[in-house]
């Protein structure tokens, strides 16, 4: 049986799975990684994004900290999506994700499991939760760009 990624139960299952079993959840001390700290004044979200870029490609991406279900699941999906992407691709995906969160036009074929957050804009206060990791990734890549 196949499911549509727009099926609310499938979207919920994706979020719950990544919340209960976050991917790439690891504190990194390697100085080769760019590390960015992100927190929220309005939520418990307090996370660190660790990104390793080699030859313009995201070779690895880890994260750790604490967060609500939305930020945890979203950051988990983010890290899975980013590994192996060229920086230009990563920036494009981050922009697409934010367009989706804002209810603007986006390429749903590019977003994979991140499409699970399509309805977050129905609760505007949750948009910050959904994109905290994504903003951290963008900040980390911008820092990395300065060192190129």
C-alpha positions, 0 to 999 in steps of 0.5 A, a space after each residue: 500500500 502506498 501513501 501520499 506524503 500529503 496524507 496527514 497520518 504519514 506526515 505525523 508518522 515521519 515527525 514522530 519517528 524523527 522525534 523519537 529516533 533523531 538521526 545524526 544526533 551527536 556532539 562533535 568536538 572536531 575543530 574541522 567542523 563549523 559549529 553553530 549554537 541556536 536557541 529560542 526565547 519562546 521554546 525549549 529549543 537549544 541546539 548545536 549544528 555541526 557541519 563539515 564541508 570538503 571541496 564545497 560538499 557537505 561531507 557530514 552534518 551532526 547536531 545535538 541539544 534539546 528541542 520540542 518535537 517539531 524542532 527535533 524532527 525537523 533538524 533530524 530530517 535536515 541533517 539527513 538531507 544535507 549530507 552529500 549536497 553541494 553548498 549551492 544545493 543546500 542553500 536552495 533546499 533551505 530556501 525551498 523549505 522556508 518558502 514552504 513554511 511561509 505558504 509560498 510556492 516551493 518544489 515539493 519533489 526536492 524536499 523529501 521528508 521535510 514536506 512533513 512540515 507543510 502544515 506548520 504555517 497553520 500554527 505560526 508560532 511553530 514555524 520558528 521550531 521547524 526552521 531553527 535547525 535550518 537557520 543554524 545550517 545556513 549560518 554554519 554554511 555562511 561561516 564556512 563560506 567566509 573561511 573558503 
